[in-house]
Amino acid sequence: MPQIASQVLIAKTPEAVWDSFKDVRFVAECMPGVELKEQKDENTFTGSLRSKIGAISTNFEGQAMIVQRDDEARTGKIEAKGVDRRGGSRASATVSYQVIAVDAGSSVDIVADIKLQGVLAQFGRSGILQDISDQLIQEFADTLQKRLSAESPEAAAQIKPRDVRPVALFFRTLWMRIKRLFGGKGTGAAKT
């Protein structure tokens, strides 16, 4: 199944970005459709991921585990798996990330190896998953930037990611694909 690679720029120091990544609840609250439910131990969490792509609605319930975290190199790896009981789809992912210093602040490089089973597997084969993922990761980056720039922890807690509107998401993805087809610069929104 697909490997998804994205890079986002955050106008904050690598130390500030990395420190925020240590707070799993903080990071989850920046991600569209993610709800963190329970912390089982220091590195294991349960939660859900809701999404809608076209006519397909999903609500994955599952578990994520931090399997690697290197504070010196500012790298980490998460393994996650979940089931959409209503739609019958299953997903698992290994997500590696690294925070790197750049002139504008920080670059967060994300690589996800995703395995899909069920009706969602068709999106992985078509490349649509990369396009949609780019847009979701950009929304995550925008929310993370706003939360890190908030004047207080209370103000940061009020900042939530925008609801991802499936119709708008679908048409943005379609438009990016059309631009690429005709030689435009329709690269993923998260690659800035």
Protein Blocks (a to p, Z undefined) as FASTA:
>chain_A
ZZddddddddbdfklmmmmmmmmmlmmmmpghiacfbdfblmbccddddddehjbccddd
dddddfbdcfklopaddddddddfknopacdddddddddddfklpacddddddddedjkl
mmmmnommmmmmmmmmmmmmmmmmmmmmpmbfklmmmpccddddfklmmmmmmmmmmmmm
nopacbcfklZZ
